[in-house]
């Protein structure tokens, strides 16, 4: 499995456009990374995962602009 969580935004845009990963799948990888790392480093103090999931799902439903 490719680890897109460390990729550039240019690469992420391309893999989403090519349907190699969905916005929801990518978001879930970032959330997993946050849950694994943030308790130790406490870099993020506020989250809104519910809204992020809604927005990612909405983005996946819209036709992609190229």
N, C-alpha and C positions, 0 to 999 in steps of 0.2 A: 504494500500500500504506500503510495506517495505521501510524504508529509508536507502538504500544502501550507501548513500553518507557519512555515518559515519562508515561504515564497514572497516575492515582490507583488505589489498590487497589480502590476502589469501582467505578471504570470497568472495571478488569481483570476483576473478578468478573463483571460484567454481560456483557462480550464473550465470556468463557469460557462462561457459562451460555447465551448466545444462539448458541453454537457458531460465532462469527465467527473464533475462533482457539482452538487446543487448548492445553492446559498445556505439552505438549511443544514446540509451535511457539513459544510465548512464551518458554519456557526457552532454546531455541536462539537466540532474538534477544538475550536477556540475556548468554548465553555469548559470542556474537559481539561484542557491545559490550564485554564484559570483555576479550576477547582483543585488541581494537583499542585500547582506552584504557589498560588497566592497566599495560602495560610502561612507559608514559611517567610515570604517576602513582604506581604501586606502592601502591595503596590496599588491595588485597586480597592477603594473603600465603598463604592456604591455601584450597584448593577441594576439592570432592568432586563433580565433574560426573557421574561414573558413578552415584552414589547419587541425585543430583538427577534424572537422566534416568529412573531406575527409578521414583522417587516420582511424577514428572510423568506417566509412562505409566500408572501405577496409578490416579492421579486421573482421567485421561481415561476409564478403563474403568468407573469407578463412576458410578452414576446421580447426577445433580445434585440437591442439596437446594435448594429455593427457599423 
